[in-house]
Amino acid sequence: MRVLPIALLVSLLTFAGSSPLFANGGGYTKGLASTGAFKPFGIEQVEMLSERLEIDLHIEYAEVRIEYVLHNPGPKVKAEAGFPSAVERKSGLMGLPERVDEKHRIEDLAMTVDGEPVSLRVEPDDLYLKSSKPLSFAAEIPAMTIKAWHVFAIDFGKGQTRKVTVRYRHPYADSLTYVSSNARSNGPSLAYIFSSAAAWQGPIRQGTVMVRAKSVDPERVQLSHPKRFQREGNTWTWLFTDFEPTLEDDMVISPRPGKYSPENVIHQLKDGEVNEERISYVQWYLGESEDRGWELHRSDYAATASSTLPPDGSRKYGVENVADWSKETAWVEGVPGQGIGESITLTLPTPAKVRRAGIVNGLADSGELYFANSRVAKLDVSVNGGKPVRVELPDEMLSSERFYFDLPDTKGEAVKSVKLTIAEVYPGTKFEDTCISDVVLVVPLSKKPKLHPIR
């Protein structure tokens, strides 16, 4: 059966295991590419009186909530519609064959009609969608193959108005490319396809779109139609009436810029020797200048802890785990209870102009372990033994990113040590042990560093 989408919701493949590396080039795409406006098939008489779209931007995913008010001015009718699950159609790369991942799903999809849950059935498909033109600054909807539809039906009586709500979780799409061991990310994004709503009778009478930066830096969020929105703090709002969407109205949101991370380079720093395996240059794409957006991410510090949980068989919980760039290990405090007041101290070999820190909260080895153990909700952060500043951490298990926060202002003084003290926790479902997987210290650079390849 071939059906038209209620929304163009495209699920890009996420490969199991570690990211692929190729000698001359390679890459993969992860996350969902797009979602979009409610679109029916089989009827043309139902009108969309209103649409309310709310998108909460988290570090690796967005939470999407949509409310539609639909009106049937004609005789009774059964409307069917479907959410597609699609994967990216990969072109051959460096002689590698085209591939289409067969995994497809919509995460945590829940729907109601007039407050009652709606049952869905899955219909297989193999519908190829050609790539559209770029929608915004650096994002486009790639060529897709729809592999399945999540189909449901709504009965409308004559003259009946019904309210439909949809909720789901939307991992961001991000194209990752590797040349040798250098990694480039185009930046995470999601697309909302308003143009699919054109199948409804008449315009969308009124609508509200709200985008909130929940656990991302609002200063780095980009919208493809920024002039439509009014911003207040970390929230963007767009109100419209009698909206007849076209392809030009399709919207792309990026929670942060893309980045480039050169590997296998010699780090020649003025402040002393460093461990090559525990330091990395990162460039955020903030403009055309090659000197903009460079940072040095460091874990070449000496780490000490106020307490540590004893080993459990082969698994060790020492504080050195926060510096190993691995989410499969973690420091775990070792006192009875939730570890409030326990701390780790990170001391650099020589002082440096550290301004931020990046953290992976909890035991991020797996979702089961993450939620079974406690995570940090609030940290007291102090620099060079100074007065602590409280920082709130989101309760999000991170697979490929970190949560970054600013360190207390040192008034120009170089940073020698950073102390992180557990102030509050998100309790685990099984254990009271509080965990931190990874910490890097971030030094912003005023210009592009000199990169010397390791030979």
URHUZI-V649307 format. One record per residue. N is the residue number from 1. SS is DSSP state (alpha for helix, beta for strand, coil for the rest). OMEGA is omega in degrees with one decimal (999 if undefined). Layout:
# URHUZI-V649307
n->{N	N}
ss->{SS	SS}
omega->{OMEGA	OMEGA}
This chain:
# URHUZI-V649307
n->{1	2	3	4	5	6	7	8	9	10	11	12	13	14	15	16	17	18	19	20	21	22	23	24	25	26	27	28	29	30	31	32	33	34	35	36	37	38	39	40	41	42	43	44	45	46	47	48	49	50	51	52	53	54	55	56	57	58	59	60	61	62	63	64	65	66	67	68	69	70	71	72	73	74	75	76	77	78	79	80	81	82	83	84	85	86	87	88	89	90	91	92	93	94	95	96	97	98	99	100	101	102	103	104	105	106	107	108	109	110	111	112	113	114	115	116	117	118	119	120	121	122	123	124	125	126	127	128	129	130	131	132	133	134	135	136	137	138	139	140	141	142	143	144	145	146	147	148	149	150	151	152	153	154	155	156	157	158	159	160	161	162	163	164	165	166	167	168	169	170	171	172	173	174	175	176	177	178	179	180	181	182	183	184	185	186	187	188	189	190	191	192	193	194	195	196	197	198	199	200	201	202	203	204	205	206	207	208	209	210	211	212	213	214	215	216	217	218	219	220	221	222	223	224	225	226	227	228	229	230	231	232	233	234	235	236	237	238	239	240	241	242	243	244	245	246	247	248	249	250	251	252	253	254	255	256	257	258	259	260	261	262	263	264	265	266	267	268	269	270	271	272	273	274	275	276	277	278	279	280	281	282	283	284	285	286	287	288	289	290	291	292	293	294	295	296	297	298	299	300	301	302	303	304	305	306	307	308	309	310	311	312	313	314	315	316	317	318	319	320	321	322	323	324	325	326	327	328	329	330	331	332	333	334	335	336	337	338	339	340	341	342	343	344	345	346	347	348	349	350	351	352	353	354	355	356	357	358	359	360	361	362	363	364	365	366	367	368	369	370	371	372	373	374	375	376	377	378	379	380	381	382	383	384	385	386	387	388	389	390	391	392	393	394	395	396	397	398	399	400	401	402	403	404	405	406	407	408	409	410	411	412	413	414	415	416	417	418	419	420	421	422	423	424	425	426	427	428	429	430	431	432	433	434	435	436	437	438	439	440	441	442	443	444	445	446	447	448	449	450	451	452	453	454	455}
ss->{coil	coil	coil	coil	beta	beta	beta	coil	coil	beta	beta	coil	coil	coil	coil	coil	coil	coil	coil	coil	coil	beta	beta	beta	beta	beta	beta	beta	beta	beta	coil	beta	beta	beta	beta	beta	coil	coil	coil	coil	beta	coil	coil	coil	coil	beta	beta	beta	beta	beta	beta	beta	beta	beta	beta	beta	beta	coil	coil	coil	beta	beta	beta	beta	beta	beta	beta	beta	beta	beta	beta	beta	coil	coil	coil	coil	beta	beta	beta	beta	beta	beta	beta	beta	beta	beta	beta	beta	coil	coil	coil	coil	coil	coil	coil	coil	coil	coil	coil	coil	coil	coil	coil	coil	coil	coil	beta	beta	beta	beta	beta	beta	beta	coil	coil	beta	beta	coil	coil	coil	beta	beta	beta	beta	beta	beta	beta	beta	beta	coil	coil	coil	coil	coil	coil	coil	coil	coil	coil	coil	coil	coil	coil	beta	beta	beta	beta	beta	beta	beta	beta	beta	beta	beta	beta	beta	coil	coil	coil	coil	beta	beta	beta	beta	beta	beta	beta	beta	beta	beta	beta	beta	beta	beta	beta	beta	beta	beta	beta	beta	coil	beta	beta	beta	beta	coil	coil	coil	beta	beta	beta	beta	beta	alpha	alpha	alpha	alpha	alpha	alpha	coil	beta	coil	coil	beta	beta	beta	beta	beta	beta	beta	beta	beta	beta	coil	coil	coil	coil	alpha	alpha	alpha	coil	beta	beta	coil	coil	alpha	alpha	alpha	coil	beta	beta	beta	coil	coil	beta	beta	beta	beta	beta	beta	beta	beta	beta	coil	coil	coil	alpha	alpha	alpha	coil	beta	beta	beta	beta	coil	coil	coil	coil	beta	beta	beta	coil	coil	coil	beta	beta	coil	coil	coil	coil	coil	coil	coil	coil	coil	alpha	alpha	alpha	beta	beta	beta	beta	beta	beta	coil	coil	coil	coil	coil	coil	coil	coil	coil	beta	beta	beta	beta	beta	coil	coil	coil	beta	beta	beta	beta	coil	coil	coil	coil	coil	coil	beta	coil	coil	beta	coil	coil	coil	alpha	alpha	alpha	alpha	alpha	coil	coil	coil	coil	coil	coil	coil	beta	beta	coil	coil	coil	coil	coil	coil	coil	coil	coil	coil	beta	beta	beta	beta	beta	beta	beta	beta	beta	beta	coil	beta	beta	beta	beta	beta	beta	beta	beta	coil	coil	coil	coil	coil	alpha	alpha	alpha	alpha	alpha	alpha	coil	beta	beta	beta	beta	beta	beta	beta	beta	beta	beta	coil	coil	coil	coil	coil	beta	beta	beta	beta	coil	coil	coil	coil	coil	coil	coil	coil	coil	coil	beta	beta	beta	beta	coil	coil	coil	coil	coil	coil	coil	coil	beta	beta	beta	beta	beta	beta	beta	beta	beta	beta	beta	beta	coil	coil	coil	coil	coil	coil	coil	beta	beta	beta	beta	beta	beta	beta	beta	beta	beta	beta	coil	coil	coil	coil	coil	coil	coil	beta	beta	coil	coil}
omega->{178.9	-178.3	176.4	-172.9	163.6	177.0	176.0	-176.2	-168.0	-176.9	179.4	-174.4	170.9	-176.1	176.6	177.3	-175.6	179.9	-178.6	175.8	-179.2	-176.5	-176.2	179.7	179.2	177.9	177.5	177.7	-178.2	172.6	177.9	-178.6	-172.8	171.1	-175.7	-172.4	-178.9	-177.7	-177.0	165.9	176.0	178.8	174.7	-173.5	-176.3	-178.9	173.2	-178.3	-180.0	174.5	174.6	-176.9	176.2	-179.1	176.8	-175.6	173.4	-171.9	-176.7	-177.5	172.4	170.5	-174.0	175.0	-179.0	175.2	178.8	168.1	-174.6	-177.8	177.6	-178.9	-175.8	178.9	-177.8	-175.4	172.4	178.1	173.5	178.7	-177.2	168.8	178.1	166.3	-173.8	176.7	178.8	174.5	-172.5	172.9	175.4	-176.3	179.0	177.5	179.3	-178.1	173.8	-179.8	175.9	-180.0	-176.1	-179.8	178.9	179.9	168.5	-171.6	172.7	179.7	176.6	-177.6	174.0	170.0	-175.5	175.8	-179.6	179.4	-179.5	175.3	-179.7	172.0	-178.3	177.8	179.2	178.7	175.4	-173.0	-179.4	177.5	-179.4	-179.3	174.4	177.3	179.0	-177.2	-174.4	-171.9	-174.9	-174.6	174.0	175.7	-177.7	176.5	-173.3	168.8	177.3	-177.0	-178.3	175.9	171.6	-167.8	175.9	-178.1	175.4	175.1	175.6	168.8	178.7	178.7	-173.7	172.9	-177.5	179.0	-179.7	175.9	-179.2	175.1	173.4	178.8	-169.2	173.8	-178.2	169.1	177.7	177.5	-179.8	-177.4	179.0	169.9	-164.0	177.8	177.5	-175.2	175.6	175.9	176.5	-179.6	179.9	179.0	167.3	179.6	175.8	-171.1	178.7	-171.8	179.7	178.4	-178.3	-179.3	178.1	178.8	176.4	-179.2	166.2	-170.5	175.8	-177.4	177.0	174.0	177.6	177.2	-177.9	172.6	-174.5	-178.8	174.7	180.0	-178.0	179.9	-179.5	179.2	178.0	176.3	-177.5	178.4	-171.6	-176.9	178.2	-170.1	167.4	-178.6	172.2	-177.0	-178.6	-176.1	174.8	-177.1	176.4	176.4	179.6	175.4	177.2	-174.5	175.4	-170.1	173.2	178.4	-179.4	-178.2	-180.0	-166.8	174.9	178.3	174.0	-178.8	177.5	177.7	170.1	-178.6	-179.9	-179.0	177.9	179.3	178.8	176.0	177.3	-179.6	-179.4	-176.2	179.6	-172.2	172.8	-178.8	177.8	174.8	-175.0	-176.7	-175.3	178.8	-177.0	170.6	176.3	171.8	172.6	-177.7	-177.3	-179.5	-176.2	-177.4	178.0	-178.0	-175.0	167.8	-178.2	177.2	172.5	179.3	-170.2	166.7	178.3	179.4	169.3	-175.5	173.6	-177.8	177.6	176.2	-179.9	176.0	177.9	178.9	175.8	-174.7	-179.1	-178.7	-179.3	-171.6	-176.7	-177.0	177.2	180.0	-178.4	-176.5	-171.7	177.1	-179.1	176.5	179.7	178.6	-179.2	163.7	177.1	179.2	-169.8	179.9	175.6	-179.6	-172.0	176.3	177.5	-178.8	176.0	-171.2	167.8	179.0	-176.6	-174.8	-179.7	179.2	174.5	-178.2	-179.3	-177.8	179.1	-179.3	-177.8	171.2	175.4	-173.2	167.3	-173.4	172.2	174.0	-167.6	179.6	179.2	177.6	-179.8	-179.6	-179.1	-176.3	178.3	179.6	-179.6	177.7	-179.6	174.5	178.3	176.9	165.4	-172.7	176.3	-177.6	178.1	178.4	-177.1	-177.8	-177.7	173.9	-177.3	-179.3	176.7	178.6	176.2	177.9	-176.9	175.2	-174.8	-179.3	-175.8	-177.6	173.2	169.5	-176.9	176.8	179.8	173.7	175.3	-179.2	-179.5	179.9	177.1	179.6	177.1	-175.8	174.7	-176.9	177.3	179.2	179.5	-176.0	179.7	-179.7	176.2	-178.1	163.5	-173.7	174.4	-179.9	-178.1	-172.8	177.4	-178.5	179.8	-168.4	169.1	-175.0	-166.4	174.3	170.6	174.5	-169.4	176.7	176.7	-179.2	-177.2	-179.8	179.2	178.8	172.9	-176.6	-178.7	-177.7	173.4	-177.6	999}
